[in-house]
């Protein structure tokens, strides 16, 4: 049996990103960039006006000046103008070397012969400089970063149409147990609906995987091995159930007989001790417990970083939010314990009932905290480290938004 830290280190050590491919940028959302991208040109590409206004000389501050001409966005920059003259200029239009500042339209007074400039003109005001956003030859999109809608703005600004990314991990999921039925099948009184497989499927999808699902296998060695053979073209096989010490818990044996190397088996964690991580040829394997809450906890703790490491991102470690306990919470010492709870943005409140076989707590939990074996109590207002599960948090209360 290994500790949580040892289990995670083995995942970090053995799992590597998958192969690369090139896809259109519009299809790359959620993918991981496979190489550094360097800017081909400056952004902005030329000095330009940040406002609709007038290109002026600083020495003309407070004076009446004449409008020589007008420059629109997309025009060539006017070469020069003299003291006593200004060029009317639109936002984004190129400025000439003669321009010392831009004065916004709303700051001038219009006269019959021109305009009167304000007195408070400073050199270089309201000018956007060539390359102040992105310099040609510099990295503007780093390898191993995740592509978002805002990454596409960067790529498009450099005229890039296709991007090299890591292939999304392929995950195959199946559950064991003759008592399990899919949620769309008819159920008998002695049977259970399979809640784990749909949960794993959806969570792996959320994490950016290509996911396949095999119907629940039987409990015999032969049936389990047949299911494994169907799944071996995956990057990760994820199973649920059959990893404990029951008479029909043959999952690990089935994988071992097909050649799986076990990298750890059993973790000092509550709930979910019977969790196994291994490698079958080029495919990684994680066998999770059958109890839904225990399976969910260990998915978040061990499967999530495995998927993230496969995807190529450098952000595969568990994030931590420091918060405080909303109230005192006592529990049994002796194990590394995972406590699920609600987080309101300022404090963590453990769920009252969170037994390994339950389903309802897994949708209520915003995050989880880990405790050391010697700990049996967390005090009110004690600072704790929460691993977030839900990050798309919304508020039911109107708040003052200003810092």
C-alpha positions as CSV (number, residue, x, y, z in Angstrom):
1,X,0.0,0.0,0.0
2,X,1.3,3.5,-0.9
3,X,0.5,6.9,0.4
4,X,-1.4,9.5,-1.6
5,X,1.8,11.4,-2.3
6,X,3.6,8.3,-3.5
7,X,0.7,7.3,-5.8
8,X,0.7,10.7,-7.4
9,X,4.5,10.7,-7.8
10,X,4.3,7.4,-9.7
11,X,1.6,8.9,-12.0
12,X,3.7,12.0,-12.6
13,X,6.8,9.8,-13.3
14,X,5.3,7.3,-15.7
15,X,2.6,9.1,-17.7
16,X,3.7,11.1,-20.7
17,X,1.8,13.1,-23.3
18,X,0.5,11.5,-26.5
19,X,1.4,12.1,-30.2
20,X,0.9,15.4,-32.0
21,X,-1.2,16.4,-34.9
22,X,-2.1,19.7,-36.7
23,X,-5.7,21.0,-36.8
24,X,-7.5,24.2,-37.7
25,X,-7.4,26.7,-34.9
26,X,-11.3,26.8,-34.8
27,X,-11.2,23.1,-33.9
28,X,-8.5,23.4,-31.3
29,X,-10.5,24.7,-28.3
30,X,-9.5,22.7,-25.2
31,X,-6.4,21.1,-26.8
32,X,-2.9,21.5,-25.5
33,X,-0.3,23.3,-27.6
34,X,2.6,21.1,-28.6
35,X,5.3,23.7,-29.3
36,X,6.2,27.3,-28.7
37,X,4.7,29.7,-31.2
38,X,6.8,32.8,-32.1
39,X,5.3,36.1,-33.5
40,X,6.0,36.7,-37.2
41,X,5.5,40.4,-36.8
42,X,4.9,43.1,-34.3
43,X,1.5,43.8,-32.8
44,X,0.4,46.5,-33.4
45,X,2.2,46.4,-36.7
46,X,2.6,50.2,-36.7
47,X,2.2,53.2,-34.3
48,X,-1.4,54.2,-34.3
49,X,-4.0,56.3,-32.5
50,X,-5.8,54.9,-29.4
51,X,-8.6,57.4,-29.8
52,X,-10.7,59.3,-32.3
53,X,-8.9,62.7,-32.1
54,X,-6.2,64.8,-33.4
55,X,-2.5,64.2,-34.0
56,X,-0.7,67.3,-32.6
57,X,2.6,69.0,-31.6
58,X,3.0,69.4,-27.8
59,X,4.1,73.0,-28.3
60,X,0.6,73.8,-29.6
61,X,-1.1,73.1,-26.3
62,X,-3.7,75.7,-25.5
63,X,-3.5,77.3,-29.0
64,X,-5.9,77.5,-31.9
65,X,-4.7,75.3,-34.8
66,X,-5.8,74.4,-38.3
67,X,-6.9,70.9,-39.4
68,X,-4.6,69.9,-42.3
69,X,-6.3,66.6,-43.3
70,X,-7.8,63.4,-41.9
71,X,-6.4,59.9,-41.5
72,X,-8.7,56.9,-41.3
73,X,-7.9,53.3,-40.1
74,X,-6.5,51.5,-43.1
75,X,-5.0,54.6,-44.6
76,X,-1.3,55.2,-45.0
77,X,0.2,57.6,-42.4
78,X,0.4,61.2,-43.5
79,X,4.1,62.1,-43.6
80,X,4.3,65.3,-41.8
81,X,2.6,68.5,-40.5
82,X,3.9,71.7,-39.1
83,X,3.4,73.6,-35.8
84,X,0.0,75.3,-35.9
85,X,-1.4,72.3,-37.8
86,X,-3.1,69.1,-36.7
87,X,-4.3,65.9,-38.5
88,X,-7.7,64.6,-37.6
89,X,-7.2,60.9,-36.9
90,X,-9.5,57.9,-36.2
91,X,-8.9,55.1,-33.7
92,X,-6.4,52.6,-35.2
93,X,-5.2,54.9,-37.9
94,X,-1.4,55.0,-38.3
95,X,0.4,58.0,-36.9
96,X,3.2,59.8,-38.7
97,X,6.7,60.4,-37.3
98,X,5.7,64.1,-36.9
99,X,2.9,63.2,-34.4
100,X,3.9,63.9,-30.8
101,X,0.5,63.1,-29.1
102,X,-3.1,62.4,-29.8
103,X,-5.8,64.7,-28.3
104,X,-9.3,63.1,-28.0
105,X,-12.1,64.8,-30.0
106,X,-14.0,65.6,-26.8
107,X,-11.1,67.6,-25.4
108,X,-11.0,70.3,-28.1
109,X,-13.1,73.4,-28.8
110,X,-14.2,73.8,-32.4
111,X,-13.9,77.3,-33.9
112,X,-14.6,78.8,-37.3
113,X,-11.0,78.5,-38.4
114,X,-10.0,75.2,-36.7
115,X,-9.9,74.0,-33.1
116,X,-8.5,75.1,-29.8
117,X,-6.3,72.5,-28.1
118,X,-6.4,71.8,-24.3
119,X,-3.5,73.0,-22.2
120,X,-2.7,69.7,-20.6
121,X,-1.0,67.8,-23.6
122,X,1.8,65.4,-22.7
123,X,4.2,63.8,-25.1
124,X,3.2,60.4,-26.5
125,X,-0.3,60.5,-25.0
126,X,-2.9,58.3,-26.6
127,X,-0.5,56.7,-29.0
128,X,-0.3,52.9,-29.3
129,X,3.2,51.9,-30.2
130,X,4.4,49.3,-32.7
131,X,5.1,46.0,-30.9
132,X,3.9,47.2,-27.5
133,X,1.5,44.2,-27.4
134,X,3.6,41.5,-29.1
135,X,7.2,41.8,-30.3
136,X,8.2,40.0,-33.5
137,X,10.3,37.0,-32.8
138,X,9.0,36.5,-29.2
139,X,6.9,33.6,-27.9
140,X,3.3,34.6,-27.8
141,X,1.8,31.1,-27.1
142,X,3.7,28.7,-25.0
143,X,4.0,24.9,-25.4
144,X,1.9,22.8,-23.0
145,X,-0.7,25.6,-22.5
146,X,-4.4,25.0,-23.0
147,X,-6.1,26.6,-25.9
148,X,-9.1,28.8,-25.0
149,X,-11.3,31.1,-27.0
150,X,-8.9,33.9,-26.1
151,X,-5.9,31.9,-27.5
152,X,-7.6,32.0,-30.9
153,X,-7.5,35.8,-30.8
154,X,-3.7,35.6,-30.4
155,X,-3.4,33.0,-33.2
156,X,-5.6,34.9,-35.6
157,X,-3.7,38.2,-34.8
158,X,-0.6,36.5,-36.3
159,X,-2.4,35.0,-39.3
160,X,-2.1,31.4,-38.1
161,X,-4.8,29.1,-39.5
162,X,-3.6,25.7,-38.2
163,X,-1.9,24.7,-34.9
164,X,0.1,21.7,-33.7
165,X,-1.4,20.2,-30.6
166,X,-1.2,17.0,-28.6
167,X,-3.8,14.4,-29.5
168,X,-6.6,14.2,-27.0
169,X,-6.3,11.1,-24.7
170,X,-8.4,8.2,-25.7
171,X,-10.2,6.7,-22.6
172,X,-12.2,3.5,-22.5
173,X,-14.5,2.8,-19.6
174,X,-16.1,-0.3,-18.4
175,X,-17.6,-1.6,-15.2
176,X,-17.6,-5.1,-13.7
177,X,-20.4,-6.9,-12.0
178,X,-23.3,-9.0,-13.3
179,X,-25.6,-7.1,-10.9
180,X,-25.0,-3.9,-12.8
181,X,-27.4,-2.6,-15.5
182,X,-27.2,0.4,-17.7
183,X,-29.5,3.2,-16.8
184,X,-31.6,2.6,-20.0
185,X,-32.2,-1.1,-19.2
186,X,-34.9,-2.7,-17.2
187,X,-33.8,-3.5,-13.7
188,X,-34.7,-6.4,-11.4
189,X,-35.0,-6.1,-7.6
190,X,-31.6,-7.7,-7.0
191,X,-29.8,-5.5,-9.5
192,X,-28.3,-2.0,-9.5
193,X,-28.1,0.8,-12.0
194,X,-24.5,1.5,-13.1
195,X,-24.0,5.2,-12.0
196,X,-20.2,5.1,-12.1
197,X,-19.6,4.5,-15.9
198,X,-21.8,7.5,-17.0
199,X,-20.1,9.7,-14.3
200,X,-16.6,8.7,-15.5
201,X,-17.6,9.1,-19.2
202,X,-18.9,12.7,-18.6
203,X,-16.0,13.7,-16.4
204,X,-13.4,12.4,-18.8
205,X,-15.2,14.4,-21.6
206,X,-15.1,17.5,-19.4
207,X,-11.3,17.0,-19.1
208,X,-10.9,16.9,-22.9
209,X,-10.8,13.2,-23.7
210,X,-12.1,11.1,-26.5
211,X,-14.1,8.6,-24.5
212,X,-15.6,5.2,-25.3
213,X,-17.8,3.1,-23.1
214,X,-18.0,-0.7,-23.1
215,X,-21.1,-2.4,-21.5
216,X,-20.5,-3.9,-18.1
217,X,-18.5,-7.1,-18.2
218,X,-19.3,-10.2,-16.3
219,X,-17.4,-11.3,-13.2
220,X,-15.4,-14.2,-14.6
221,X,-11.8,-14.0,-15.6
222,X,-12.7,-14.8,-19.2
223,X,-15.3,-12.2,-19.5
224,X,-13.1,-9.5,-17.9
225,X,-10.2,-10.4,-20.2
226,X,-12.4,-10.1,-23.3
227,X,-13.5,-6.6,-22.2
228,X,-9.8,-5.7,-21.6
229,X,-8.8,-6.9,-25.1
230,X,-11.5,-4.7,-26.6
231,X,-10.2,-1.7,-24.8
232,X,-6.4,-2.1,-25.3
233,X,-6.1,0.5,-28.1
234,X,-6.9,3.2,-25.6
235,X,-4.4,5.5,-23.8
236,X,-6.2,4.8,-20.5
237,X,-8.5,2.0,-19.5
238,X,-10.7,3.0,-16.5
239,X,-12.7,0.3,-14.7
240,X,-14.9,0.4,-11.7
241,X,-15.5,-2.5,-9.2
242,X,-14.0,-5.9,-8.7
243,X,-10.8,-4.6,-7.1
244,X,-11.5,-5.5,-3.5
245,X,-11.3,-9.0,-1.8
246,X,-14.7,-10.5,-2.6
247,X,-15.1,-14.0,-4.1
248,X,-15.7,-12.5,-7.6
249,X,-13.2,-9.6,-7.5
250,X,-11.0,-10.8,-10.4
251,X,-10.4,-7.5,-12.2
252,X,-6.7,-7.1,-11.2
253,X,-6.0,-10.8,-11.9
254,X,-7.6,-10.5,-15.4
255,X,-5.3,-7.5,-16.2
256,X,-2.2,-9.2,-14.7
257,X,-2.7,-12.3,-16.8
258,X,-2.7,-10.2,-19.9
259,X,0.6,-8.6,-18.9
260,X,-0.2,-5.5,-16.9
261,X,2.6,-4.1,-14.8
262,X,1.3,-2.8,-11.5
263,X,2.7,0.6,-10.5
264,X,0.8,0.7,-7.3
265,X,-2.0,-1.3,-5.7
266,X,-4.0,0.0,-2.7
267,X,-3.6,3.5,-1.4
268,X,-3.7,4.7,2.1
269,X,-6.8,6.8,1.5
270,X,-10.3,6.8,3.0
271,X,-12.5,6.2,1.1
272,X,-11.2,4.1,-1.8
273,X,-8.2,2.1,-0.6
274,X,-8.6,-0.6,-3.3
275,X,-7.4,1.6,-6.2
276,X,-4.8,0.2,-8.6
277,X,-2.6,1.9,-11.3
278,X,-0.8,0.0,-13.9
279,X,0.4,-0.2,-17.5
280,X,-0.6,-2.7,-20.1
281,X,1.7,-2.4,-23.0
282,X,1.3,1.2,-24.2
283,X,-2.0,1.7,-22.3
284,X,-2.3,2.9,-18.7
285,X,-4.9,1.3,-16.4
286,X,-6.7,2.6,-13.4
287,X,-9.0,0.2,-11.4
288,X,-11.3,2.2,-9.1
289,X,-13.6,0.9,-6.3
290,X,-17.2,0.2,-7.1
291,X,-18.7,2.4,-4.4
292,X,-19.8,5.6,-6.2
293,X,-18.5,8.1,-3.7
294,X,-15.2,6.3,-3.3
295,X,-14.9,6.0,-7.1
296,X,-15.6,9.7,-7.5
297,X,-13.0,10.7,-4.9
298,X,-10.3,8.6,-6.4
299,X,-11.2,9.7,-9.9
300,X,-10.5,13.3,-8.8
301,X,-7.4,12.4,-6.9
302,X,-5.7,10.0,-9.4
303,X,-7.5,9.8,-12.7
304,X,-7.7,13.5,-13.3
305,X,-3.9,14.1,-13.0
306,X,-3.3,11.0,-15.2
307,X,-5.6,12.5,-17.9
308,X,-4.0,15.9,-17.7
309,X,-0.5,14.4,-17.9
310,X,-1.6,12.4,-21.0
311,X,-3.0,15.6,-22.6
312,X,0.3,17.4,-22.5
313,X,-0.6,20.3,-20.2
314,X,2.0,21.5,-17.7
315,X,-0.8,22.2,-15.2
316,X,-1.4,18.6,-14.1
317,X,-0.9,19.1,-10.4
318,X,-3.8,19.5,-8.0
319,X,-4.7,23.2,-7.4
320,X,-5.1,24.3,-3.9
321,X,-7.5,27.0,-2.5
322,X,-6.7,28.1,1.1
323,X,-10.0,28.6,2.9
324,X,-11.3,28.2,6.5
325,X,-13.7,25.8,8.1
326,X,-17.2,27.0,8.4
327,X,-17.8,25.0,11.6
328,X,-16.0,22.3,13.6
329,X,-15.8,18.9,12.1
330,X,-14.8,15.7,13.9
331,X,-14.0,12.3,12.4
332,X,-12.1,9.1,13.1
333,X,-8.3,9.3,13.0
334,X,-5.9,6.7,11.6
335,X,-6.0,7.2,7.8
336,X,-5.5,9.9,5.2
337,X,-9.1,10.9,4.9
338,X,-10.8,12.8,2.1
339,X,-13.6,15.1,3.3
340,X,-16.1,16.4,0.7
341,X,-17.8,19.7,1.3
342,X,-19.5,22.8,0.0
343,X,-17.5,26.0,-0.6
344,X,-19.1,29.4,-0.6
345,X,-16.0,31.4,-1.7
346,X,-14.9,32.1,1.9
347,X,-15.4,28.9,3.9
348,X,-15.6,25.1,3.6
349,X,-18.5,23.2,5.1
350,X,-18.2,19.3,5.2
351,X,-21.1,17.4,3.9
352,X,-23.0,15.8,6.8
353,X,-23.3,12.3,5.3
354,X,-20.7,11.0,2.9
355,X,-20.4,7.3,3.0
356,X,-18.5,5.4,0.3
357,X,-21.6,3.8,-1.3
358,X,-23.6,7.0,-1.6
359,X,-24.4,8.9,-4.8
360,X,-26.0,12.2,-3.7
361,X,-22.9,13.7,-2.0
362,X,-20.9,13.6,-5.2
363,X,-23.1,16.3,-6.9
364,X,-23.2,18.4,-3.7
365,X,-19.4,18.7,-3.3
366,X,-17.6,21.8,-4.5
367,X,-14.2,20.6,-3.2
368,X,-12.4,18.2,-1.0
369,X,-9.8,18.4,1.8
370,X,-7.2,15.8,2.9
371,X,-6.4,15.1,6.5
372,X,-3.3,13.4,8.1
373,X,-3.8,10.1,10.0
374,X,-3.2,11.8,13.4
375,X,-6.0,14.3,12.8
376,X,-9.5,13.7,14.2
377,X,-10.8,17.3,14.3
378,X,-10.9,20.5,12.3
379,X,-11.8,23.5,14.3
380,X,-14.2,26.4,13.4
381,X,-12.3,29.0,11.3
382,X,-9.2,26.7,11.0
383,X,-7.4,27.3,7.7
384,X,-7.5,24.3,5.4
385,X,-6.3,23.5,1.9
386,X,-9.2,22.6,-0.5
387,X,-8.8,20.8,-3.8
388,X,-11.6,22.3,-6.0
389,X,-13.9,20.0,-7.9
390,X,-16.3,22.5,-9.3
391,X,-14.7,25.7,-10.6
392,X,-17.7,27.2,-12.4
393,X,-19.1,28.8,-9.3
394,X,-22.0,31.2,-9.4
395,X,-23.5,33.4,-6.7
396,X,-27.1,33.7,-5.5
397,X,-26.2,37.0,-3.7
398,X,-25.5,40.4,-5.3
399,X,-22.1,41.6,-4.2
400,X,-20.0,44.7,-4.4
401,X,-17.6,43.8,-7.2
402,X,-14.9,46.5,-6.7
403,X,-11.6,45.8,-4.9
